[in-house]
């Protein structure tokens, strides 16, 4: 009887909301588990030892290194802080931070599924991530001096002394913490997306996104506000295909994992303000220009 008394629009919003969650949750669970394994079983010292000394090669290496680290943007900043504190140049650390949440297999596969089992959008997304990462990394390499950290990362308890069973336990603990940390952002983002699709007239969205430039800016702003996990944002982006251009959706998929409300606060707490301003400005400009190519 309660469902009969609810407005039809509310029931429609609820259906859209649940469908987005059901599609996204498996990828979120897989992503946090893989991030937990990387956190516990791969040492930052190993990554630091293999980092090239040449700035250009280091930026390229760090950018592609993101493909091996399926970490969500929720946990990438602390990893970068530890890497930088152990000798990785700040420009390489930031390059890795920008691509890590995007070009890893989990995120690209979730994007592939979200966009109808088609590789076009995942390739656009990966290409944009690499372009932004390389440009921002090179800007920092040649125009920014210092390590950029507000404070040096403290010493963490040694994982080498743990047994395999204890490491597995630590992996699961990390995965659970990551899941609950990012789960609330997924729920809120899904709810907002469902509400927009239900209550905002399509004509209104089309009017906002008529121009390529304005639609890209709108979607970049939306990505920042929603603060979605990169393992799930493709499902929400795909729901806007009928109202926004390909370029603006690419901007949403590239910009969101690099800069949103939650990781901006984390960056401001970890890196010096000047460094954060350079990162925010340069990546915003490059993402916007990249989206105009479509």
Residue, then its C-alpha position, 0 to 999 in steps of 0.5 A: x500500500x505504501x508503494x501505491x501512495x508514492x509518486x510515480x516519479x519517486x519510484x522511477x528514481x528509485x529504480x534508476x538508483x538501484x540499477x546503477x548500484x547493482x551494476x557498479x558494486x561488483x567492480x567496486x568490490x574487485x577494485x578495493x580488494x586488488x588495491x588491498x593486495x597492492x598495499x600489502x604485498x608490493x613495497x614502495x621501495x621496489x617502485x622507487x628503485x626502478x624509477x628512471x633518473x631522467x625526468x621525461x622518462x620518469x614521468x612516462x614510466x610513472x604514468x604507465x605504472x598506473x596500469x599496474x596499480x588498481x587503486x581508487x582515487x580515494x587511497x592514491x594520495x597516501x600512496x604517493x606521499x609514501x613514494x615521494x618520501x622514499x625518493x620518487x620525484x614529486x613530478x613522477x609521483x603526481x603523474x602516477x597519482x593522475x593515471x592510477x585511478x583511471x588506466x588500470x584494468x579494473x576501471x577500463x573494464x568497468x568503462x567497457x561494460x558501462x558503455x555497452x561492451x565497446x572499447x571506444x570510450x575506454x580508449x578515449x578515457x585512457x588516452x585523456x588520462x595519459x595526456x593529462x598525466x604527461x603534461x602535468x608531470x612535465x610542467x612540474x618536472x621543469x617548473x616546480x622545485x622541492x618535494x612538495x610535501x607538507x610533512x614527511x610521511x612517517x614510518x609505518x609498521x613493517x609488513x615484512x615481519x608479518x606471516x602470509x596469513x597476517x598479510x592476507x588479513x591486512x589485505x582484507x582489512x584494507x579492502x573493507x576500509x576502502x569499501x566503506x570509505x568510497x561506498x558512501x560517495x557511490x551511493x550519494x552520486x548514484x542518488x544524485x544521478x538518478x534524481x537528475x534523470x528523473x526530475x530535471x527535464x531533458x530539454x534543460x540538460x540539452x540547453x546547458x550542454x548545447x555548446x561543446x565548451x559549456x557541456x564539457x565545463x558542466x560535466x567537469x563540474x558535475x564530476x567534481x561535485x559527485x566525487x565518485x569512485x573511478x571503478x563506478x563512475x562510468x555507469x553514471x556517465x553512461x546514463x548521460x549519453x542521451x543528453x551530453x556530447x561524447x567530449x563532455x562525457x570524456x571530460x567527466x570520466x577523465x576529470x572526476x578521478x583526478x580532481x573531486x571534492x574528497x581528493x582535493x581535500x586530501x591533496x591540500x592536507x598532504x601537498x603544499x598549496x602552490x603545488x596543488x594550485x599548479x596541479x588543479x589549474x594545469x589538469x583542468x585546462x588539459x582535460x578541457x582542451x582534450x574534450x574539445x577534440x571530440 
